[in-house]
């Protein structure tokens, strides 16, 4: 099975799942799948809808951790411009190293951004730690480096 056929099957499955969306008041979104010469594996995410019409996807649900990173509590649904295009914040990716903000264009395409690209008032003193994938302030990072020096 080639990529084109797998995409066609995925599109047909999404179309068929529209009745489930309407019946159960959920949002169905394609997730990552895979394919080989003889088959394809499709994955879909079913998300509850919030009272304001926002799909509570895994990335949206993860926003509860965003405050620990210094991001605004009310960041979900915020719109921002980047390189002349408008995006809407859809979630938080806590396991990502750099581009931890999930966002969507009006045409439905998903993108990931660094916090300073999505939130202009985001503190520049925070930076990612490559080993943990989390964020810390500069003083804590320097203290962690100093503590590990000489431990061979």
N, CA, C and O atoms as a GROMACS GRO file, in nm:
protein
  608
    1UNK      N    1   0.087  -0.118   0.000
    1UNK     CA    2   0.000   0.000   0.000
    1UNK      C    3   0.091   0.123   0.000
    1UNK      O    4   0.184   0.131   0.080
    2UNK      N    5   0.066   0.216  -0.087
    2UNK     CA    6   0.150   0.335  -0.092
    2UNK      C    7   0.087   0.449  -0.010
    2UNK      O    8  -0.027   0.440   0.035
    3UNK      N    9   0.164   0.556   0.006
    3UNK     CA   10   0.122   0.671   0.087
    3UNK      C   11  -0.008   0.732   0.035
    3UNK      O   12  -0.095   0.769   0.114
    4UNK      N   13  -0.022   0.743  -0.096
    4UNK     CA   14  -0.141   0.805  -0.155
    4UNK      C   15  -0.266   0.725  -0.120
    4UNK      O   16  -0.368   0.782  -0.080
    5UNK      N   17  -0.260   0.594  -0.135
    5UNK     CA   18  -0.375   0.510  -0.104
    5UNK      C   19  -0.408   0.517   0.045
    5UNK      O   20  -0.525   0.520   0.083
    6UNK      N   21  -0.305   0.519   0.128
    6UNK     CA   22  -0.327   0.528   0.272
    6UNK      C   23  -0.398   0.660   0.308
    6UNK      O   24  -0.487   0.661   0.392
    7UNK      N   25  -0.357   0.768   0.244
    7UNK     CA   26  -0.423   0.898   0.269
    7UNK      C   27  -0.568   0.896   0.224
    7UNK      O   28  -0.656   0.950   0.292
    8UNK      N   29  -0.594   0.834   0.109
    8UNK     CA   30  -0.732   0.823   0.060
    8UNK      C   31  -0.818   0.742   0.157
    8UNK      O   32  -0.933   0.779   0.184
    9UNK      N   33  -0.764   0.633   0.208
    9UNK     CA   34  -0.836   0.552   0.306
    9UNK      C   35  -0.861   0.632   0.433
    9UNK      O   36  -0.970   0.627   0.490
   10UNK      N   37  -0.760   0.706   0.478
   10UNK     CA   38  -0.774   0.790   0.598
   10UNK      C   39  -0.883   0.896   0.580
   10UNK      O   40  -0.965   0.917   0.669
   11UNK      N   41  -0.883   0.961   0.464
   11UNK     CA   42  -0.986   1.062   0.436
   11UNK      C   43  -1.126   1.001   0.436
   11UNK      O   44  -1.220   1.060   0.488
   12UNK      N   45  -1.138   0.882   0.376
   12UNK     CA   46  -1.268   0.813   0.372
   12UNK      C   47  -1.312   0.775   0.514
   12UNK      O   48  -1.430   0.786   0.548
   13UNK      N   49  -1.217   0.729   0.596
   13UNK     CA   50  -1.250   0.692   0.734
   13UNK      C   51  -1.295   0.814   0.814
   13UNK      O   52  -1.391   0.807   0.890
   14UNK      N   53  -1.227   0.926   0.795
   14UNK     CA   54  -1.268   1.050   0.864
   14UNK      C   55  -1.408   1.091   0.823
   14UNK      O   56  -1.489   1.132   0.907
   15UNK      N   57  -1.437   1.079   0.696
   15UNK     CA   58  -1.570   1.114   0.646
   15UNK      C   59  -1.676   1.023   0.711
   15UNK      O   60  -1.783   1.069   0.750
   16UNK      N   61  -1.644   0.893   0.721
   16UNK     CA   62  -1.737   0.798   0.783
   16UNK      C   63  -1.754   0.825   0.933
   16UNK      O   64  -1.861   0.800   0.988
   17UNK      N   65  -1.650   0.877   0.998
   17UNK     CA   66  -1.656   0.904   1.142
   17UNK      C   67  -1.732   1.033   1.175
   17UNK      O   68  -1.756   1.061   1.292
   18UNK      N   69  -1.771   1.111   1.076
   18UNK     CA   70  -1.848   1.235   1.099
   18UNK      C   71  -1.979   1.207   1.171
   18UNK      O   72  -2.022   1.287   1.254
   19UNK      N   73  -2.042   1.094   1.142
   19UNK     CA   74  -2.168   1.061   1.210
   19UNK      C   75  -2.144   1.035   1.358
   19UNK      O   76  -2.229   1.068   1.442
   20UNK      N   77  -2.029   0.977   1.392
   20UNK     CA   78  -1.994   0.956   1.533
   20UNK      C   79  -1.969   1.089   1.601
   20UNK      O   80  -2.008   1.109   1.716
   21UNK      N   81  -1.904   1.182   1.530
   21UNK     CA   82  -1.883   1.317   1.585
   21UNK      C   83  -2.016   1.380   1.624
   21UNK      O   84  -2.032   1.432   1.734
   22UNK      N   85  -2.110   1.375   1.532
   22UNK     CA   86  -2.240   1.437   1.556
   22UNK      C   87  -2.319   1.364   1.665
   22UNK      O   88  -2.382   1.427   1.750
   23UNK      N   89  -2.316   1.233   1.663
   23UNK     CA   90  -2.392   1.154   1.759
   23UNK      C   91  -2.343   1.172   1.902
   23UNK      O   92  -2.424   1.183   1.994
   24UNK      N   93  -2.211   1.174   1.921
   24UNK     CA   94  -2.154   1.179   2.057
   24UNK      C   95  -2.100   1.316   2.096
   24UNK      O   96  -2.047   1.332   2.205
   25UNK      N   97  -2.114   1.414   2.007
   25UNK     CA   98  -2.067   1.552   2.034
   25UNK      C   99  -1.918   1.553   2.071
   25UNK      O  100  -1.879   1.610   2.173
   26UNK      N  101  -1.837   1.488   1.987
   26UNK     CA  102  -1.692   1.484   2.005
   26UNK      C  103  -1.626   1.532   1.876
   26UNK      O  104  -1.691   1.543   1.772
   27UNK      N  105  -1.498   1.562   1.885
   27UNK     CA  106  -1.420   1.601   1.769
   27UNK      C  107  -1.328   1.484   1.734
   27UNK      O  108  -1.255   1.435   1.819
   28UNK      N  109  -1.333   1.440   1.608
   28UNK     CA  110  -1.248   1.331   1.560
   28UNK      C  111  -1.136   1.392   1.476
   28UNK      O  112  -1.162   1.467   1.382
   29UNK      N  113  -1.013   1.358   1.512
   29UNK     CA  114  -0.896   1.408   1.439
   29UNK      C  115  -0.804   1.292   1.406
   29UNK      O  116  -0.788   1.200   1.486
   30UNK      N  117  -0.743   1.297   1.288
   30UNK     CA  118  -0.646   1.192   1.256
   30UNK      C  119  -0.521   1.208   1.342
   30UNK      O  120  -0.477   1.320   1.367
   31UNK      N  121  -0.466   1.098   1.384
   31UNK     CA  122  -0.340   1.099   1.459
   31UNK      C  123  -0.237   1.027   1.372
   31UNK      O  124  -0.269   0.979   1.262
   32UNK      N  125  -0.116   1.019   1.420
   32UNK     CA  126  -0.011   0.955   1.340
   32UNK      C  127  -0.040   0.808   1.320
   32UNK      O  128  -0.083   0.738   1.412
   33UNK      N  129  -0.017   0.762   1.199
   33UNK     CA  130  -0.033   0.622   1.165
   33UNK      C  131   0.091   0.575   1.092
   33UNK      O  132   0.193   0.644   1.090
   34UNK      N  133   0.083   0.460   1.034
   34UNK     CA  134   0.197   0.408   0.958
   34UNK      C  135   0.145   0.322   0.844
   34UNK      O  136   0.028   0.284   0.841
   35UNK      N  137   0.233   0.291   0.750
   35UNK     CA  138   0.194   0.204   0.640
   35UNK      C  139   0.314   0.124   0.593
   35UNK      O  140   0.429   0.163   0.614
   36UNK      N  141   0.286   0.011   0.530
   36UNK     CA  142   0.389  -0.072   0.470
   36UNK      C  143   0.341  -0.112   0.331
   36UNK      O  144   0.242  -0.057   0.282
   37UNK      N  145   0.408  -0.205   0.269
   37UNK     CA  146   0.368  -0.247   0.134
   37UNK      C  147   0.230  -0.311   0.130
   37UNK      O  148   0.162  -0.304   0.028
   38UNK      N  149   0.189  -0.373   0.241
   38UNK     CA  150   0.064  -0.448   0.238
   38UNK      C  151  -0.046  -0.395   0.330
   38UNK      O  152  -0.158  -0.445   0.325
   39UNK      N  153  -0.017  -0.294   0.412
   39UNK     CA  154  -0.121  -0.244   0.503
   39UNK      C  155  -0.092  -0.103   0.550
   39UNK      O  156   0.018  -0.050   0.531
   40UNK      N  157  -0.192  -0.043   0.612
   40UNK     CA  158  -0.171   0.086   0.679
   40UNK      C  159  -0.246   0.082   0.812
   40UNK      O  160  -0.353   0.022   0.823
   41UNK      N  161  -0.188   0.147   0.911
   41UNK     CA  162  -0.246   0.155   1.044
   41UNK      C  163  -0.289   0.300   1.064
   41UNK      O  164  -0.207   0.391   1.059
   42UNK      N  165  -0.417   0.320   1.088
   42UNK     CA  166  -0.471   0.454   1.108
   42UNK      C  167  -0.504   0.473   1.255
   42UNK      O  168  -0.553   0.382   1.321
   43UNK      N  169  -0.478   0.593   1.305
   43UNK     CA  170  -0.512   0.627   1.442
   43UNK      C  171  -0.595   0.754   1.440
   43UNK      O  172  -0.571   0.845   1.361
   44UNK      N  173  -0.693   0.759   1.529
   44UNK     CA  174  -0.779   0.876   1.541
   44UNK      C  175  -0.792   0.916   1.686
   44UNK      O  176  -0.791   0.831   1.776
   45UNK      N  177  -0.803   1.045   1.710
   45UNK     CA  178  -0.824   1.096   1.846
   45UNK      C  179  -0.968   1.144   1.855
   45UNK      O  180  -1.016   1.218   1.769
   46UNK      N  181  -1.037   1.102   1.961
   46UNK     CA  182  -1.173   1.145   1.988
   46UNK      C  183  -1.166   1.236   2.110
   46UNK      O  184  -1.127   1.193   2.218
   47UNK      N  185  -1.206   1.362   2.093
   47UNK     CA  186  -1.193   1.460   2.201
   47UNK      C  187  -1.329   1.520   2.237
   47UNK      O  188  -1.409   1.552   2.149
   48UNK      N  189  -1.352   1.534   2.367
   48UNK     CA  190  -1.472   1.603   2.415
   48UNK      C  191  -1.466   1.749   2.372
   48UNK      O  192  -1.358   1.804   2.349
   49UNK      N  193  -1.582   1.810   2.360
   49UNK     CA  194  -1.590   1.951   2.326
   49UNK      C  195  -1.619   2.031   2.454
   49UNK      O  196  -1.706   1.994   2.533
   50UNK      N  197  -1.545   2.140   2.473
   50UNK     CA  198  -1.568   2.224   2.590
   50UNK      C  199  -1.691   2.311   2.566
   50UNK      O  200  -1.746   2.312   2.456
   51UNK      N  201  -1.734   2.383   2.669
   51UNK     CA  202  -1.854   2.466   2.657
   51UNK      C  203  -1.838   2.578   2.555
   51UNK      O  204  -1.936   2.626   2.499
   52UNK      N  205  -1.712   2.621   2.530
   52UNK     CA  206  -1.689   2.727   2.432
   52UNK      C  207  -1.659   2.672   2.292
   52UNK      O  208  -1.618   2.747   2.204
   53UNK      N  209  -1.678   2.540   2.272
   53UNK     CA  210  -1.660   2.481   2.140
   53UNK      C  211  -1.519   2.435   2.108
   53UNK      O  212  -1.492   2.396   1.995
   54UNK      N  213  -1.429   2.440   2.206
   54UNK     CA  214  -1.290   2.398   2.187
   54UNK      C  215  -1.280   2.247   2.206
   54UNK      O  216  -1.331   2.192   2.304
   55UNK      N  217  -1.213   2.180   2.112
   55UNK     CA  218  -1.190   2.036   2.125
   55UNK      C  219  -1.083   2.014   2.232
   55UNK      O  220  -0.974   2.070   2.222
   56UNK      N  221  -1.112   1.933   2.333
   56UNK     CA  222  -1.020   1.907   2.442
   56UNK      C  223  -0.927   1.790   2.406
   56UNK      O  224  -0.935   1.682   2.466
   57UNK      N  225  -0.841   1.814   2.309
   57UNK     CA  226  -0.746   1.713   2.265
   57UNK      C  227  -0.640   1.691   2.372
   57UNK      O  228  -0.637   1.762   2.473
   58UNK      N  229  -0.555   1.593   2.351
   58UNK     CA  230  -0.447   1.567   2.446
   58UNK      C  231  -0.358   1.690   2.463
   58UNK      O  232  -0.318   1.724   2.574
   59UNK      N  233  -0.329   1.757   2.351
   59UNK     CA  234  -0.245   1.878   2.358
   59UNK      C  235  -0.314   1.989   2.435
   59UNK      O  236  -0.250   2.062   2.510
   60UNK      N  237  -0.446   2.002   2.416
   60UNK     CA  238  -0.521   2.104   2.490
   60UNK      C  239  -0.526   2.068   2.638
   60UNK      O  240  -0.512   2.156   2.724
   61UNK      N  241  -0.546   1.941   2.668
   61UNK     CA  242  -0.550   1.894   2.806
   61UNK      C  243  -0.415   1.916   2.875
   61UNK      O  244  -0.411   1.943   2.996
   62UNK      N  245  -0.307   1.905   2.801
   62UNK     CA  246  -0.173   1.926   2.857
   62UNK      C  247  -0.146   2.072   2.893
   62UNK      O  248  -0.045   2.101   2.958
   63UNK      N  249  -0.233   2.163   2.854
   63UNK     CA  250  -0.209   2.305   2.883
   63UNK      C  251  -0.200   2.330   3.033
   63UNK      O  252  -0.142   2.429   3.076
   64UNK      N  253  -0.256   2.241   3.113
   64UNK     CA  254  -0.248   2.259   3.259
   64UNK      C  255  -0.104   2.263   3.308
   64UNK      O  256  -0.077   2.320   3.413
   65UNK      N  257  -0.012   2.204   3.231
   65UNK     CA  258   0.130   2.208   3.268
   65UNK      C  259   0.200   2.335   3.218
   65UNK      O  260   0.311   2.366   3.261
   66UNK      N  261   0.137   2.406   3.130
   66UNK     CA  262   0.200   2.522   3.067
   66UNK      C  263   0.230   2.634   3.167
   66UNK      O  264   0.328   2.707   3.150
   67UNK      N  265   0.148   2.647   3.269
   67UNK     CA  266   0.170   2.752   3.368
   67UNK      C  267   0.303   2.732   3.440
   67UNK      O  268   0.368   2.829   3.478
   68UNK      N  269   0.344   2.606   3.458
   68UNK     CA  270   0.473   2.579   3.522
   68UNK      C  271   0.588   2.631   3.437
   68UNK      O  272   0.697   2.655   3.488
   69UNK      N  273   0.564   2.647   3.308
   69UNK     CA  274   0.666   2.695   3.216
   69UNK      C  275   0.659   2.846   3.197
   69UNK      O  276   0.732   2.902   3.116
   70UNK      N  277   0.571   2.911   3.272
   70UNK     CA  278   0.558   3.056   3.261
   70UNK      C  279   0.465   3.102   3.152
   70UNK      O  280   0.462   3.221   3.120
   71UNK      N  281   0.388   3.011   3.095
   71UNK     CA  282   0.294   3.048   2.989
   71UNK      C  283   0.161   3.089   3.052
   71UNK      O  284   0.128   3.046   3.162
   72UNK      N  285   0.084   3.173   2.981
   72UNK     CA  286  -0.042   3.220   3.038
   72UNK      C  287  -0.145   3.108   3.054
   72UNK      O  288  -0.155   3.019   2.970
   73UNK      N  289  -0.220   3.115   3.164
   73UNK     CA  290  -0.324   3.015   3.192
   73UNK      C  291  -0.428   3.008   3.081
   73UNK      O  292  -0.478   2.901   3.045
   74UNK      N  293  -0.460   3.125   3.028
   74UNK     CA  294  -0.566   3.134   2.928
   74UNK      C  295  -0.511   3.131   2.785
   74UNK      O  296  -0.569   3.192   2.695
   75UNK      N  297  -0.402   3.061   2.764
   75UNK     CA  298  -0.336   3.060   2.633
   75UNK      C  299  -0.410   2.984   2.524
   75UNK      O  300  -0.398   3.017   2.407
   76UNK      N  301  -0.487   2.881   2.562
   76UNK     CA  302  -0.560   2.803   2.463
   76UNK      C  303  -0.662   2.893   2.393
   76UNK      O  304  -0.738   2.965   2.458
   77UNK      N  305  -0.661   2.888   2.262
   77UNK     CA  306  -0.755   2.969   2.184
   77UNK      C  307  -0.703   3.106   2.147
   77UNK      O  308  -0.763   3.176   2.065
   78UNK      N  309  -0.591   3.147   2.206
   78UNK     CA  310  -0.534   3.279   2.174
   78UNK      C  311  -0.483   3.277   2.030
   78UNK      O  312  -0.429   3.177   1.983
   79UNK      N  313  -0.502   3.388   1.962
   79UNK     CA  314  -0.451   3.400   1.826
   79UNK      C  315  -0.324   3.485   1.827
   79UNK      O  316  -0.310   3.576   1.908
   80UNK      N  317  -0.233   3.452   1.736
   80UNK     CA  318  -0.111   3.531   1.720
   80UNK      C  319  -0.069   3.528   1.575
   80UNK      O  320  -0.112   3.442   1.498
   81UNK      N  321   0.014   3.624   1.538
   81UNK     CA  322   0.065   3.632   1.402
   81UNK      C  323   0.212   3.594   1.401
   81UNK      O  324   0.288   3.634   1.489
   82UNK      N  325   0.250   3.516   1.302
   82UNK     CA  326   0.389   3.478   1.284
   82UNK      C  327   0.416   3.481   1.134
   82UNK      O  328   0.352   3.411   1.056
   83UNK      N  329   0.513   3.563   1.096
   83UNK     CA  330   0.550   3.579   0.954
   83UNK      C  331   0.429   3.607   0.866
   83UNK      O  332   0.415   3.552   0.757
   84UNK      N  333   0.342   3.695   0.915
   84UNK     CA  334   0.227   3.740   0.838
   84UNK      C  335   0.107   3.648   0.836
   84UNK      O  336   0.006   3.681   0.775
   85UNK      N  337   0.115   3.534   0.902
   85UNK     CA  338   0.004   3.441   0.906
   85UNK      C  339  -0.055   3.435   1.047
   85UNK      O  340   0.017   3.452   1.146
   86UNK      N  341  -0.185   3.410   1.055
   86UNK     CA  342  -0.253   3.402   1.184
   86UNK      C  343  -0.264   3.256   1.227
   86UNK      O  344  -0.293   3.168   1.146
   87UNK      N  345  -0.239   3.232   1.356
   87UNK     CA  346  -0.247   3.098   1.414
   87UNK      C  347  -0.328   3.106   1.543
   87UNK      O  348  -0.335   3.212   1.606
   88UNK      N  349  -0.388   2.995   1.581
   88UNK     CA  350  -0.462   2.986   1.707
   88UNK      C  351  -0.396   2.876   1.791
   88UNK      O  352  -0.374   2.765   1.743
   89UNK      N  353  -0.366   2.909   1.917
   89UNK     CA  354  -0.303   2.813   2.007
   89UNK      C  355  -0.402   2.701   2.037
   89UNK      O  356  -0.514   2.726   2.080
   90UNK      N  357  -0.358   2.576   2.013
   90UNK     CA  358  -0.446   2.460   2.034
   90UNK      C  359  -0.397   2.368   2.146
   90UNK      O  360  -0.471   2.280   2.190
   91UNK      N  361  -0.272   2.388   2.192
   91UNK     CA  362  -0.226   2.300   2.298
   91UNK      C  363  -0.080   2.317   2.334
   91UNK      O  364  -0.010   2.407   2.286
   92UNK      N  365  -0.036   2.228   2.421
   92UNK     CA  366   0.098   2.231   2.478
   92UNK      C  367   0.160   2.093   2.462
   92UNK      O  368   0.094   1.991   2.484
   93UNK      N  369   0.286   2.090   2.424
   93UNK     CA  370   0.358   1.963   2.401
   93UNK      C  371   0.470   1.951   2.504
   93UNK      O  372   0.583   1.991   2.476
   94UNK      N  373   0.442   1.897   2.623
   94UNK     CA  374   0.541   1.896   2.731
   94UNK      C  375   0.664   1.811   2.702
   94UNK      O  376   0.768   1.834   2.765
   95UNK      N  377   0.657   1.716   2.613
   95UNK     CA  378   0.773   1.632   2.585
   95UNK      C  379   0.864   1.688   2.476
   95UNK      O  380   0.972   1.636   2.453
   96UNK      N  381   0.821   1.794   2.410
   96UNK     CA  382   0.902   1.854   2.304
   96UNK      C  383   1.015   1.935   2.367
   96UNK      O  384   1.000   1.990   2.476
   97UNK      N  385   1.128   1.944   2.297
   97UNK     CA  386   1.242   2.019   2.350
   97UNK      C  387   1.224   2.170   2.330
   97UNK      O  388   1.247   2.246   2.424
   98UNK      N  389   1.186   2.212   2.212
   98UNK     CA  390   1.183   2.354   2.181
   98UNK      C  391   1.044   2.405   2.144
   98UNK      O  392   0.993   2.499   2.207
   99UNK      N  393   0.984   2.346   2.045
   99UNK     CA  394   0.855   2.394   1.994
   99UNK      C  395   0.742   2.330   2.072
   99UNK      O  396   0.682   2.232   2.028
  100UNK      N  397   0.713   2.388   2.188
  100UNK     CA  398   0.618   2.327   2.282
  100UNK      C  399   0.475   2.377   2.265
  100UNK      O  400   0.384   2.325   2.329
  101UNK      N  401   0.454   2.477   2.180
  101UNK     CA  402   0.321   2.533   2.158
  101UNK      C  403   0.262   2.474   2.030
  101UNK      O  404   0.321   2.487   1.923
  102UNK      N  405   0.146   2.411   2.041
  102UNK     CA  406   0.075   2.359   1.924
  102UNK      C  407  -0.022   2.467   1.878
  102UNK      O  408  -0.093   2.526   1.960
  103UNK      N  409  -0.026   2.492   1.748
  103UNK     CA  410  -0.115   2.595   1.694
  103UNK      C  411  -0.169   2.551   1.559
  103UNK      O  412  -0.114   2.462   1.494
  104UNK      N  413  -0.278   2.614   1.517
  104UNK     CA  414  -0.344   2.578   1.391
  104UNK      C  415  -0.374   2.704   1.311
  104UNK      O  416  -0.414   2.807   1.365
  105UNK      N  417  -0.353   2.692   1.182
  105UNK     CA  418  -0.392   2.799   1.089
  105UNK      C  419  -0.541   2.788   1.061
  105UNK      O  420  -0.600   2.683   1.086
  106UNK      N  421  -0.604   2.895   1.010
  106UNK     CA  422  -0.747   2.888   0.978
  106UNK      C  423  -0.782   2.777   0.878
  106UNK      O  424  -0.895   2.727   0.879
  107UNK      N  425  -0.687   2.739   0.792
  107UNK     CA  426  -0.715   2.633   0.694
  107UNK      C  427  -0.705   2.493   0.754
  107UNK      O  428  -0.726   2.394   0.683
  108UNK      N  429  -0.674   2.482   0.885
  108UNK     CA  430  -0.671   2.354   0.953
  108UNK      C  431  -0.534   2.290   0.965
  108UNK      O  432  -0.522   2.184   1.028
  109UNK      N  433  -0.431   2.349   0.907
  109UNK     CA  434  -0.296   2.292   0.917
  109UNK      C  435  -0.239   2.320   1.055
  109UNK      O  436  -0.251   2.430   1.108
  110UNK      N  437  -0.175   2.217   1.112
  110UNK     CA  438  -0.118   2.227   1.246
  110UNK      C  439   0.032   2.258   1.239
  110UNK      O  440   0.102   2.209   1.150
  111UNK      N  441   0.078   2.340   1.333
  111UNK     CA  442   0.218   2.378   1.343
  111UNK      C  443   0.260   2.381   1.489
  111UNK      O  444   0.175   2.382   1.579
  112UNK      N  445   0.391   2.382   1.513
  112UNK     CA  446   0.445   2.391   1.648
  112UNK      C  447   0.538   2.511   1.655
  112UNK      O  448   0.609   2.541   1.560
  113UNK      N  449   0.535   2.580   1.770
  113UNK     CA  450   0.613   2.702   1.787
  113UNK      C  451   0.685   2.703   1.921
  113UNK      O  452   0.648   2.633   2.015
  114UNK      N  453   0.788   2.784   1.926
  114UNK     CA  454   0.853   2.812   2.053
  114UNK      C  455   0.768   2.917   2.124
  114UNK      O  456   0.699   2.995   2.058
  115UNK      N  457   0.773   2.920   2.256
  115UNK     CA  458   0.689   3.014   2.331
  115UNK      C  459   0.708   3.160   2.289
  115UNK      O  460   0.610   3.234   2.279
  116UNK      N  461   0.830   3.202   2.265
  116UNK     CA  462   0.853   3.343   2.230
  116UNK      C  463   0.794   3.379   2.094
  116UNK      O  464   0.773   3.497   2.065
  117UNK      N  465   0.768   3.279   2.009
  117UNK     CA  466   0.706   3.305   1.879
  117UNK      C  467   0.555   3.324   1.894
  117UNK      O  468   0.496   3.400   1.816
  118UNK      N  469   0.494   3.259   1.989
  118UNK     CA  470   0.349   3.266   2.007
  118UNK      C  471   0.308   3.372   2.110
  118UNK      O  472   0.202   3.433   2.096
  119UNK      N  473   0.391   3.392   2.212
  119UNK     CA  474   0.358   3.488   2.319
  119UNK      C  475   0.472   3.588   2.330
  119UNK      O  476   0.580   3.556   2.380
  120UNK      N  477   0.449   3.708   2.284
  120UNK     CA  478   0.555   3.810   2.282
  120UNK      C  479   0.607   3.846   2.420
  120UNK      O  480   0.724   3.882   2.434
  121UNK      N  481   0.522   3.837   2.522
  121UNK     CA  482   0.565   3.874   2.657
  121UNK      C  483   0.624   3.754   2.733
  121UNK      O  484   0.643   3.762   2.854
  122UNK      N  485   0.651   3.645   2.662
  122UNK     CA  486   0.711   3.528   2.724
  122UNK      C  487   0.851   3.562   2.773
  122UNK      O  488   0.928   3.623   2.700
  123UNK      N  489   0.883   3.523   2.894
  123UNK     CA  490   1.012   3.555   2.955
  123UNK      C  491   1.128   3.493   2.876
  123UNK      O  492   1.128   3.372   2.853
  124UNK      N  493   1.224   3.573   2.836
  124UNK     CA  494   1.340   3.524   2.763
  124UNK      C  495   1.438   3.453   2.857
  124UNK      O  496   1.533   3.390   2.809
  125UNK      N  497   1.418   3.460   2.988
  125UNK     CA  498   1.508   3.397   3.082
  125UNK      C  499   1.490   3.246   3.092
  125UNK      O  500   1.570   3.178   3.157
  126UNK      N  501   1.387   3.194   3.028
  126UNK     CA  502   1.361   3.050   3.032
  126UNK      C  503   1.418   2.986   2.907
  126UNK      O  504   1.412   3.044   2.799
  127UNK      N  505   1.473   2.867   2.922
  127UNK     CA  506   1.525   2.796   2.805
  127UNK      C  507   1.511   2.647   2.826
  127UNK      O  508   1.507   2.600   2.940
  128UNK      N  509   1.506   2.571   2.716
  128UNK     CA  510   1.485   2.427   2.729
  128UNK      C  511   1.608   2.356   2.780
  128UNK      O  512   1.721   2.398   2.755
  129UNK      N  513   1.587   2.247   2.851
  129UNK     CA  514   1.695   2.159   2.892
  129UNK      C  515   1.690   2.038   2.802
  129UNK      O  516   1.587   1.970   2.797
  130UNK      N  517   1.797   2.010   2.731
  130UNK     CA  518   1.792   1.903   2.631
  130UNK      C  519   1.769   1.766   2.692
  130UNK      O  520   1.703   1.682   2.630
  131UNK      N  521   1.820   1.740   2.812
  131UNK     CA  522   1.805   1.606   2.868
  131UNK      C  523   1.665   1.580   2.920
  131UNK      O  524   1.611   1.471   2.899
  132UNK      N  525   1.605   1.676   2.987
  132UNK     CA  526   1.474   1.653   3.047
  132UNK      C  527   1.360   1.698   2.958
  132UNK      O  528   1.247   1.653   2.975
  133UNK      N  529   1.388   1.787   2.862
  133UNK     CA  530   1.283   1.837   2.777
  133UNK      C  531   1.196   1.940   2.847
  133UNK      O  532   1.100   1.990   2.787
  134UNK      N  533   1.226   1.972   2.973
  134UNK     CA  534   1.149   2.071   3.048
  134UNK      C  535   1.216   2.206   3.040
  134UNK      O  536   1.314   2.224   2.968
  135UNK      N  537   1.162   2.302   3.114
  135UNK     CA  538   1.217   2.436   3.113
  135UNK      C  539   1.259   2.476   3.253
  135UNK      O  540   1.197   2.435   3.351
  136UNK      N  541   1.364   2.555   3.261
  136UNK     CA  542   1.411   2.609   3.387
  136UNK      C  543   1.464   2.748   3.362
  136UNK      O  544   1.491   2.785   3.247
  137UNK      N  545   1.479   2.827   3.468
  137UNK     CA  546   1.537   2.959   3.447
  137UNK      C  547   1.689   2.945   3.440
  137UNK      O  548   1.745   2.842   3.474
  138UNK      N  549   1.755   3.052   3.393
  138UNK     CA  550   1.900   3.047   3.369
  138UNK      C  551   1.978   3.014   3.495
  138UNK      O  552   2.072   2.935   3.488
  139UNK      N  553   1.943   3.074   3.609
  139UNK     CA  554   2.017   3.050   3.733
  139UNK      C  555   2.013   2.902   3.772
  139UNK      O  556   2.114   2.846   3.812
  140UNK      N  557   1.895   2.840   3.761
  140UNK     CA  558   1.882   2.698   3.795
  140UNK      C  559   1.963   2.612   3.700
  140UNK      O  560   2.024   2.513   3.742
  141UNK      N  561   1.965   2.649   3.572
  141UNK     CA  562   2.041   2.573   3.473
  141UNK      C  563   2.190   2.581   3.505
  141UNK      O  564   2.259   2.479   3.502
  142UNK      N  565   2.241   2.702   3.535
  142UNK     CA  566   2.382   2.718   3.567
  142UNK      C  567   2.418   2.643   3.695
  142UNK      O  568   2.526   2.585   3.704
  143UNK      N  569   2.328   2.642   3.793
  143UNK     CA  570   2.354   2.570   3.917
  143UNK      C  571   2.359   2.419   3.891
  143UNK      O  572   2.441   2.349   3.949
  144UNK      N  573   2.271   2.370   3.803
  144UNK     CA  574   2.271   2.228   3.771
  144UNK      C  575   2.399   2.187   3.698
  144UNK      O  576   2.454   2.080   3.723
  145UNK      N  577   2.447   2.272   3.609
  145UNK     CA  578   2.573   2.246   3.537
  145UNK      C  579   2.690   2.245   3.636
  145UNK      O  580   2.775   2.156   3.630
  146UNK      N  581   2.694   2.344   3.726
  146UNK     CA  582   2.802   2.353   3.823
  146UNK      C  583   2.802   2.231   3.915
  146UNK      O  584   2.908   2.182   3.952
  147UNK      N  585   2.684   2.183   3.952
  147UNK     CA  586   2.674   2.068   4.043
  147UNK      C  587   2.724   1.938   3.979
  147UNK      O  588   2.773   1.849   4.047
  148UNK      N  589   2.710   1.929   3.846
  148UNK     CA  590   2.750   1.806   3.778
  148UNK      C  591   2.897   1.809   3.733
  148UNK      O  592   2.951   1.706   3.694
  149UNK      N  593   2.961   1.925   3.736
  149UNK     CA  594   3.100   1.934   3.693
  149UNK      C  595   3.189   1.857   3.791
  149UNK      O  596   3.172   1.866   3.912
  150UNK      N  597   3.281   1.783   3.738
  150UNK     CA  598   3.374   1.708   3.822
  150UNK      C  599   3.320   1.574   3.869
  150UNK      O  600   3.387   1.504   3.944
  151UNK      N  601   3.199   1.538   3.826
  151UNK     CA  602   3.141   1.408   3.863
  151UNK      C  603   3.158   1.311   3.747
  151UNK      O  604   3.064   1.289   3.671
  152UNK      N  605   3.275   1.254   3.733
  152UNK     CA  606   3.299   1.158   3.623
  152UNK      C  607   3.305   1.019   3.674
  152UNK      O  608   3.324   0.925   3.597
   0.00000   0.00000   0.00000
